[in-house]
Amino acid sequence: MQTPVEFAVDLATETGNELGAALSDAIPKLVMAIVFVSVAYVAIRVVLSIVRRFFRSIYPSEQDLIAQLWTTIIGVFLWFGAALVLLNIVGLGAIAASLGTATGFLALGVSYALSSMIEDAVAGVYLLRDPDFNPGDRVTTQSMTGTVRAIELRKSRFELDDGDTVVLANREVEKRWTKEGDAAA
């Protein structure tokens, strides 16, 4: 039978050996994780800079919000992918797989819940890019005739002949509109 002192010495020795073995396994993973985060940071910054420049060349300066939106969306995807790879590097591949799957289901649910808002935003991008639909134009939609006052990402504002302002969702405007004096809108 061991004495309390022998037990404490054995426990300390065994704990030290296991700690040393765990550290020798963890240090290469930690170094690899630090290198990966450094490289990913630089790579993502470069990619986002290129993406930002690309979208700013496509959209005029008054539509900078759209370029920022696309850049942010791409940045979120890149950082999320980097986080999943980092989890894999440090030995948490099962957690990375679970997070990826859960995020996919979450994104599916959010996109379904926000489908009308997404439809408005997509229609808004098309209306903002359409050279025939600009503030000051007189147009007829399915529900009214008026002068375009503002085109925003999710809605457009029209001024009626009596001076009232009507705000319509861009998906409703984009479906069918006609510019007065222009049969091909």
TAPE-V9884 format. One record per residue. N is the residue number from 1. PSI is psi in degrees with one decimal (* if undefined). NEAR is the number of other ideal C-beta (glycine too) atoms within 10 Angstrom. Layout:
n = <N N>
psi = <PSI PSI>
near = <NEAR NEAR>
This chain:
n = <1 2 3 4 5 6 7 8 9 10 11 12 13 14 15 16 17 18 19 20 21 22 23 24 25 26 27 28 29 30 31 32 33 34 35 36 37 38 39 40 41 42 43 44 45 46 47 48 49 50 51 52 53 54 55 56 57 58 59 60 61 62 63 64 65 66 67 68 69 70 71 72 73 74 75 76 77 78 79 80 81 82 83 84 85 86 87 88 89 90 91 92 93 94 95 96 97 98 99 100 101 102 103 104 105 106 107 108 109 110 111 112 113 114 115 116 117 118 119 120 121 122 123 124 125 126 127 128 129 130 131 132 133 134 135 136 137 138 139 140 141 142 143 144 145 146 147 148 149 150 151 152 153 154 155 156 157 158 159 160 161 162 163 164 165 166 167 168 169 170 171 172 173 174 175 176 177 178 179 180 181 182 183 184 185>
psi = <141.6 146.8 161.8 -34.9 -44.3 -40.7 -45.3 -40.9 -45.8 -42.9 -44.0 -40.9 -46.9 -41.9 -43.2 -41.8 -44.3 -38.3 -42.8 -42.9 -41.0 -41.1 -39.6 -27.9 -35.4 -32.3 -46.2 -37.8 -40.3 -43.4 -43.8 -39.2 -42.0 -43.5 -44.4 -45.9 -40.0 -48.4 -42.5 -41.4 -49.9 -45.0 -43.7 -39.4 -42.4 -47.1 -45.0 -33.8 -43.8 -43.9 -44.5 -45.3 -40.7 -49.6 -32.5 -26.1 -25.9 -45.3 138.9 166.4 -29.7 -11.5 31.5 -26.3 -38.3 -42.6 -41.6 -39.2 -49.3 -40.6 -41.6 -43.2 -46.4 -39.3 -41.5 -44.8 -42.4 -45.8 -37.4 -43.0 -40.4 -38.7 -39.4 -40.3 -39.7 -42.7 -39.4 -41.7 -40.8 6.3 16.8 47.7 -36.3 -38.6 -40.0 -43.3 -42.0 -42.9 -42.4 -44.3 -46.3 -39.5 -37.0 -45.1 -40.2 -44.5 -38.2 -44.9 -43.4 -42.1 -35.1 -43.9 -33.2 19.3 -39.0 -36.1 -40.4 -41.4 -40.6 -42.7 -42.0 -44.4 -36.8 -39.4 -44.5 -42.5 -40.0 -31.1 -14.3 119.6 -15.5 -0.4 98.8 156.8 137.2 -17.7 145.4 122.2 159.2 126.5 -173.5 -27.2 -10.4 168.1 131.9 -175.9 131.4 124.1 -37.1 142.8 114.4 178.0 -38.2 -18.8 161.1 147.5 136.3 145.2 124.7 170.0 -31.3 3.7 -8.6 152.0 131.5 133.4 122.9 145.9 140.0 -30.0 -31.1 -36.1 -44.8 -26.7 -47.2 114.5 154.0 132.1 129.5 133.5 5.1 111.4 -14.5 65.9 *>
near = <4 9 8 7 8 10 11 11 12 11 10 10 10 10 10 10 10 10 10 10 10 10 10 9 11 13 10 9 12 13 10 13 18 11 11 16 15 10 11 17 12 10 12 16 12 10 14 16 11 11 18 17 11 13 18 16 9 11 18 12 7 8 18 12 13 20 20 14 14 17 20 13 11 16 16 10 10 17 14 13 13 17 15 18 15 16 19 16 18 15 12 14 13 10 13 17 13 12 15 14 10 10 12 10 9 10 10 10 10 11 11 9 10 12 10 11 14 15 16 23 18 14 21 24 18 13 21 20 13 14 5 12 19 13 11 7 18 16 21 14 18 11 11 13 14 20 15 20 14 12 19 15 19 16 17 28 16 22 15 12 10 6 6 10 11 15 12 19 17 23 19 17 24 21 11 11 20 15 17 11 8 11 6 6 15>
